[in-house]
Amino acid sequence: MIGAATPATLRLKDLTKLFGTTRAVDRVSMTIEPGSMVALLGPSGCGKTTTLRMVAGLIEPSAGEIFLDERPITSVPVHRRNIGMLFQNYALFPHMTVAENIAFGLETRGIRGRDAADRVAAALQMVQLPEYGSRLPAALSGGQQQRVALARALVVEPILLLLDEPLGALDKALRESMQVELRALQRRLGITTVMVTHDQDEALTMADRIVIMRDGRIEQAGEPGEIYLNPVSRFVAGFLGASNFLRGRVVERAPDQIIVEMPGGLSVSATADRPVGSEVTLALRPEAVTIEVTAADAEAARNAAAAQVEQVIYHGFATHFHLRLRDGAPLIAFEQNRDRSAPQGIAPGSYVVARWAADSARVVRDAAD
């Protein structure tokens, strides 16, 4: 039976990496609880892969410390960290069979013979490839190669599993099925896992917690739902899912609520505390916006805006409406296709009123503030 050793707590303290004068990672600190899966999410160049490779021991930090169960490992060689790794390039040896590829890590640890054979058989069973041990990697599909690479990472029973874009080479349908399968396996083994991805859906689907990185720093960290519903910045709201952004001035202030007026007279309430007169940016998720056909000269109340439809895009499960407000600002609304077809009666050129609940808009940090 393959399993993880006792799941480890991973802690990073002020982890920093300089490449010349460029700070690829800038004083990153975080604690990852035993048995959890954490996704490092961000655009290319944000420092997520560099952070992962420092944890793996493949890159030496410029400053800061790495702890596994409070044991410092910053200077510990790769082969002594007891970490399993899986990368987008599976790096399977083409001249070795599947079983030999999986056994490679065991051999480097001095595990051979019957013990190694039993572990390899258990690993193949774990990834649902029990009959594939004698095949060469070239005879496998992309999904099967991914499973073999995962088995090789887990057969050594690591206390920490690192995944660097592990599903990036797979097509969309296979990637989505492997997300579910990999997450189920991680939960069953209870192994502490850190995954790097730029795929927002992958992070939302698989992770217990998401750490969003930008310019080498942590922009926001938390549970997927918490970050999605309560982004702290315009960057987070725009990177994790789609958002509308409305900028205006606070004209009223009450306990836990403000009223913001936009150019053109649009009035929006938000759950926040900001002084009257301050400029703020509001994030509004497109799925929070509903639309209805109206007259061209219709007036809108608070948390509603008169608009004209510019584009109607059918996405299968939902239809995306691209609107233009009277002041020229864009607004997007997503409407679920409950009857399996696009909503009727709304076409490019239609005049509509877009509405949303009073608690849907969130004040977010903006570079303009």
C-alpha positions as CSV (number, residue, x, y, z in Angstrom):
1,M,0.0,0.0,0.0
2,I,1.5,3.3,-1.1
3,G,0.8,6.3,1.1
4,A,2.4,9.4,2.4
5,A,4.6,9.5,5.4
6,T,3.1,11.7,8.2
7,P,2.0,14.8,6.3
8,A,4.4,17.7,6.8
9,T,3.8,21.4,7.7
10,L,5.6,23.6,5.2
11,R,6.6,27.1,6.3
12,L,8.4,29.8,4.3
13,K,9.9,32.8,6.0
14,D,10.8,35.9,4.1
15,L,11.9,33.7,1.1
16,T,13.6,35.8,-1.5
17,K,15.3,35.2,-4.8
18,L,17.4,37.7,-6.8
19,F,18.4,37.2,-10.4
20,G,20.9,40.1,-10.8
21,T,18.9,43.1,-9.7
22,T,15.5,41.5,-10.4
23,R,13.6,40.3,-7.3
24,A,11.9,37.2,-8.7
25,V,10.6,36.4,-5.2
26,D,10.3,39.1,-2.6
27,R,10.1,38.1,1.1
28,V,7.4,35.5,0.7
29,S,6.1,34.0,3.9
30,M,3.4,31.4,4.3
31,T,2.4,28.3,6.3
32,I,0.9,25.2,4.6
33,E,-1.0,22.9,6.9
34,P,-0.4,19.1,6.9
35,G,-2.5,17.3,4.4
36,S,-3.7,20.4,2.6
37,M,-3.4,21.3,-1.1
38,V,-2.3,24.9,-1.8
39,A,-2.2,26.4,-5.3
40,L,0.3,29.1,-6.1
41,L,-1.6,31.1,-8.8
42,G,-0.5,34.0,-10.9
43,P,0.6,35.2,-14.3
44,S,3.9,34.3,-16.0
45,G,6.8,35.9,-14.2
46,C,5.0,36.4,-10.8
47,G,7.5,34.2,-8.9
48,K,5.3,31.1,-8.3
49,T,7.6,28.6,-10.1
50,T,10.7,30.1,-8.6
51,T,9.1,29.7,-5.2
52,L,8.3,26.1,-5.8
53,R,11.8,25.3,-7.1
54,M,13.4,26.8,-4.0
55,V,11.2,24.6,-1.9
56,A,12.3,21.6,-4.0
57,G,15.9,22.5,-3.6
58,L,16.5,23.1,-7.3
59,I,17.2,26.9,-6.8
60,E,19.1,28.3,-3.9
61,P,17.3,31.2,-2.1
62,S,19.0,34.6,-1.9
63,A,17.5,35.1,1.6
64,G,14.9,33.6,3.8
65,E,14.3,30.2,5.2
66,I,12.3,27.0,4.4
67,F,11.0,24.7,7.1
68,L,9.4,21.2,7.0
69,D,7.8,20.4,10.3
70,E,9.9,23.3,11.8
71,R,13.1,21.6,10.6
72,P,15.2,24.0,8.5
73,I,15.8,22.6,5.0
74,T,17.1,25.6,3.2
75,S,20.5,24.1,2.8
76,V,19.5,20.4,2.7
77,P,20.3,18.7,-0.7
78,V,17.4,17.8,-2.9
79,H,17.7,14.0,-2.4
80,R,17.5,14.4,1.4
81,R,14.3,16.5,1.6
82,N,11.9,13.6,1.0
83,I,9.8,15.6,-1.5
84,G,8.0,14.2,-4.5
85,M,7.9,16.3,-7.6
86,L,5.8,16.3,-10.8
87,F,6.3,18.8,-13.6
88,Q,4.5,19.6,-16.8
89,N,7.3,17.9,-18.7
90,Y,7.0,14.4,-17.1
91,A,10.7,13.6,-17.8
92,L,10.0,9.9,-18.2
93,F,13.1,7.9,-19.4
94,P,12.1,6.7,-22.9
95,H,14.3,3.6,-22.9
96,M,12.9,2.4,-19.5
97,T,9.6,0.6,-19.0
98,V,6.8,2.1,-17.0
99,A,7.8,-0.1,-14.0
100,E,11.5,0.9,-14.3
101,N,10.6,4.6,-14.5
102,I,8.6,4.3,-11.3
103,A,11.3,2.3,-9.5
104,F,14.0,4.8,-10.4
105,G,13.5,6.9,-7.3
106,L,13.4,3.9,-5.1
107,E,16.8,2.7,-6.5
108,T,18.4,6.1,-5.7
109,R,17.3,5.5,-2.1
110,G,18.7,2.0,-2.0
111,I,15.4,0.2,-2.2
112,R,15.6,-2.7,-4.5
113,G,14.4,-6.3,-5.0
114,R,11.0,-7.5,-3.7
115,D,10.3,-4.4,-1.6
116,A,10.8,-2.2,-4.7
117,A,8.7,-4.5,-6.9
118,D,5.9,-4.5,-4.4
119,R,5.9,-0.7,-4.1
120,V,5.9,-0.3,-7.9
121,A,2.9,-2.7,-8.2
122,A,1.1,-0.8,-5.5
123,A,1.9,2.5,-7.2
124,L,0.6,1.2,-10.6
125,Q,-2.6,0.0,-8.9
126,M,-3.0,3.4,-7.2
127,V,-2.9,5.3,-10.6
128,Q,-5.1,2.7,-12.2
129,L,-2.4,1.3,-14.6
130,P,-1.8,-2.2,-13.1
131,E,-1.2,-3.8,-16.5
132,Y,1.1,-1.2,-17.9
133,G,4.3,-1.9,-16.1
134,S,6.1,-3.5,-19.1
135,R,5.2,-0.8,-21.6
136,L,7.5,2.0,-22.8
137,P,6.4,5.6,-22.3
138,A,6.1,6.1,-26.1
139,A,3.2,3.6,-26.0
140,L,1.2,5.6,-23.5
141,S,-1.2,8.5,-24.0
142,G,-0.6,11.9,-22.4
143,G,-2.9,11.1,-19.5
144,Q,-1.2,7.8,-18.9
145,Q,2.2,9.3,-18.9
146,Q,1.0,11.9,-16.4
147,R,-0.2,9.0,-14.1
148,V,3.1,7.2,-14.4
149,A,5.0,10.4,-13.5
150,L,2.7,10.8,-10.5
151,A,3.2,7.2,-9.4
152,R,7.0,7.8,-9.6
153,A,6.6,10.9,-7.4
154,L,4.5,9.1,-4.8
155,V,6.2,5.7,-4.7
156,V,8.9,7.0,-2.4
157,E,6.3,8.0,0.1
158,P,7.3,11.7,0.3
159,I,6.1,14.0,3.1
160,L,5.5,16.8,0.6
161,L,4.3,16.7,-3.0
162,L,5.2,19.6,-5.4
163,L,3.3,20.0,-8.7
164,D,4.4,22.4,-11.4
165,E,1.7,22.9,-14.0
166,P,1.2,19.1,-13.9
167,L,-1.8,19.0,-16.2
168,G,-0.7,21.8,-18.6
169,A,0.1,19.4,-21.5
170,L,-3.3,17.7,-21.5
171,D,-6.3,18.6,-23.6
172,K,-9.2,20.4,-21.9
173,A,-11.5,17.4,-21.4
174,L,-8.6,15.1,-20.1
175,R,-7.3,18.0,-17.9
176,E,-10.6,18.4,-16.2
177,S,-11.0,14.7,-15.5
178,M,-7.5,14.5,-14.2
179,Q,-8.1,17.5,-11.9
180,V,-10.8,15.5,-10.1
181,E,-8.8,12.3,-10.1
182,L,-5.6,13.9,-8.8
183,R,-7.5,15.8,-6.1
184,A,-9.3,12.6,-5.0
185,L,-5.9,10.8,-4.8
186,Q,-4.3,13.6,-2.8
187,R,-7.2,13.6,-0.3
188,R,-7.0,9.8,0.0
189,L,-3.2,9.8,0.7
190,G,-3.4,12.9,2.9
191,I,-0.2,14.3,1.5
192,T,0.7,18.0,1.9
193,T,0.7,19.3,-1.7
194,V,1.8,22.6,-3.3
195,M,0.7,23.2,-6.9
196,V,1.8,25.9,-9.3
197,T,-0.7,26.9,-12.0
198,H,-1.8,29.8,-14.1
199,D,-5.1,28.2,-14.7
200,Q,-7.7,29.8,-12.4
201,D,-10.3,27.0,-12.9
202,E,-7.7,24.5,-11.9
203,A,-6.9,26.3,-8.7
204,L,-10.5,26.8,-7.8
205,T,-11.3,23.1,-8.5
206,M,-8.3,21.5,-6.7
207,A,-7.0,23.7,-3.9
208,D,-7.9,24.0,-0.2
209,R,-6.2,27.4,-0.3
210,I,-5.0,29.7,-3.1
211,V,-2.1,32.0,-2.9
212,I,-2.2,34.6,-5.6
213,M,1.2,36.1,-6.5
214,R,2.2,39.2,-8.4
215,D,5.6,40.7,-9.0
216,G,7.2,38.2,-6.6
217,R,4.9,38.9,-3.7
218,I,1.7,37.5,-2.3
219,E,-1.2,39.6,-3.3
220,Q,-3.9,37.6,-1.5
221,A,-4.2,34.2,0.2
222,G,-7.2,32.3,1.4
223,E,-9.8,29.7,0.6
224,P,-11.0,29.7,-3.0
225,G,-14.5,31.0,-2.2
226,E,-13.2,33.7,0.1
227,I,-10.8,35.1,-2.5
228,Y,-13.3,34.9,-5.3
229,L,-16.1,36.6,-3.4
230,N,-13.9,39.1,-1.5
231,P,-10.9,40.1,-3.7
232,V,-8.7,42.7,-2.0
233,S,-7.4,44.3,-5.2
234,R,-8.3,45.0,-8.8
235,F,-5.6,42.6,-9.8
236,V,-7.1,39.7,-7.9
237,A,-10.6,40.4,-9.0
238,G,-9.5,40.5,-12.6
239,F,-7.2,37.6,-12.5
240,L,-9.4,35.1,-10.6
241,G,-12.5,35.1,-12.8
242,A,-14.0,38.0,-14.7
243,S,-15.0,41.3,-13.1
244,N,-16.6,44.6,-14.0
245,F,-14.8,47.6,-12.5
246,L,-16.7,50.8,-11.6
247,R,-14.9,53.9,-10.3
248,G,-16.5,56.7,-8.4
249,R,-16.7,59.0,-5.4
250,V,-18.2,58.1,-2.0
251,V,-21.1,60.5,-1.4
252,E,-22.8,58.8,1.6
253,R,-21.5,56.7,4.5
254,A,-23.4,54.6,7.0
255,P,-22.3,51.7,9.3
256,D,-20.7,49.1,7.0
257,Q,-22.1,50.6,3.8
258,I,-21.2,53.4,1.4
259,I,-22.9,55.0,-1.5
260,V,-20.7,55.6,-4.5
261,E,-21.6,57.9,-7.5
262,M,-20.1,57.2,-10.9
263,P,-19.8,59.6,-13.9
264,G,-23.1,59.8,-15.6
265,G,-25.1,59.6,-12.4
266,L,-24.9,55.9,-11.7
267,S,-25.3,55.2,-8.0
268,V,-24.0,52.0,-6.3
269,S,-24.0,50.8,-2.8
270,A,-21.2,48.6,-1.4
271,T,-20.4,46.9,1.9
272,A,-17.3,48.9,3.0
273,D,-16.2,51.8,5.2
274,R,-14.6,54.7,3.3
275,P,-14.7,58.4,4.0
276,V,-17.1,60.6,2.1
277,G,-15.3,62.3,-0.8
278,S,-12.8,59.5,-1.4
279,E,-12.3,57.9,-4.8
280,V,-12.9,54.1,-4.8
281,T,-12.9,51.2,-7.3
282,L,-15.7,48.6,-7.1
283,A,-15.5,45.1,-8.5
284,L,-18.7,43.5,-9.7
285,R,-18.8,39.9,-10.9
286,P,-20.7,39.4,-14.2
287,E,-22.8,36.6,-12.8
288,A,-24.2,39.0,-10.2
289,V,-25.7,41.1,-12.9
290,T,-29.1,40.5,-14.4
291,I,-30.6,42.3,-17.4
292,E,-34.0,43.0,-18.7
293,V,-35.2,44.7,-21.9
294,T,-36.4,48.3,-21.4
295,A,-37.1,51.5,-23.3
296,A,-34.1,53.5,-24.7
297,D,-34.8,56.4,-22.3
298,A,-35.4,54.3,-19.2
299,E,-34.1,55.6,-15.9
300,A,-32.3,53.3,-13.5
301,A,-32.4,53.2,-9.7
302,R,-29.5,52.5,-7.3
303,N,-27.5,49.4,-8.1
304,A,-28.9,49.4,-11.7
305,A,-27.7,50.9,-14.9
306,A,-29.3,51.7,-18.3
307,A,-27.2,50.2,-21.1
308,Q,-27.2,49.1,-24.7
309,V,-26.2,45.6,-25.8
310,E,-23.1,45.4,-28.0
311,Q,-22.5,41.7,-28.2
312,V,-24.3,38.5,-27.2
313,I,-21.9,35.5,-26.9
314,Y,-23.2,32.0,-26.4
315,H,-21.0,29.8,-24.2
316,G,-23.1,26.7,-23.8
317,F,-23.9,26.8,-20.1
318,A,-24.2,30.6,-20.1
319,T,-24.6,33.6,-22.4
320,H,-22.3,36.6,-22.0
321,F,-23.8,40.0,-22.7
322,H,-21.4,42.8,-23.4
323,L,-23.1,46.1,-22.6
324,R,-22.2,49.8,-22.9
325,L,-23.4,52.2,-20.2
326,R,-24.6,55.7,-21.0
327,D,-21.4,57.2,-19.9
328,G,-19.5,54.9,-22.3
329,A,-18.2,52.5,-19.7
330,P,-18.4,48.7,-20.5
331,L,-20.3,46.2,-18.4
332,I,-20.5,42.4,-18.8
333,A,-23.4,40.2,-17.5
334,F,-23.4,36.4,-17.5
335,E,-26.8,34.6,-17.6
336,Q,-27.1,30.9,-17.1
337,N,-28.8,29.0,-20.0
338,R,-31.3,27.1,-17.9
339,D,-33.3,25.9,-20.9
340,R,-30.1,25.0,-22.8
341,S,-30.5,27.8,-25.3
342,A,-29.5,31.5,-25.2
343,P,-32.0,33.9,-23.7
344,Q,-34.5,35.2,-26.2
345,G,-35.4,38.8,-27.0
346,I,-32.0,40.3,-26.2
347,A,-29.8,41.1,-29.2
348,P,-27.1,43.6,-30.1
349,G,-28.7,47.0,-30.2
350,S,-31.3,46.2,-27.5
351,Y,-31.7,48.6,-24.6
352,V,-31.6,47.0,-21.2
353,V,-31.4,47.7,-17.5
354,A,-28.7,45.9,-15.7
355,R,-29.3,45.2,-12.0
356,W,-27.4,43.6,-9.1
357,A,-27.9,43.1,-5.4
358,A,-26.8,45.7,-3.0
359,D,-24.1,43.5,-1.5
360,S,-22.6,42.3,-4.8
361,A,-20.1,45.2,-5.3
362,R,-16.8,45.0,-3.5
363,V,-14.4,47.9,-2.9
364,V,-10.9,46.8,-4.1
365,R,-7.5,48.3,-3.9
366,D,-6.5,50.0,-7.2
367,A,-3.2,51.4,-8.5
368,A,-5.1,54.6,-9.0
369,D,-5.8,55.0,-5.3
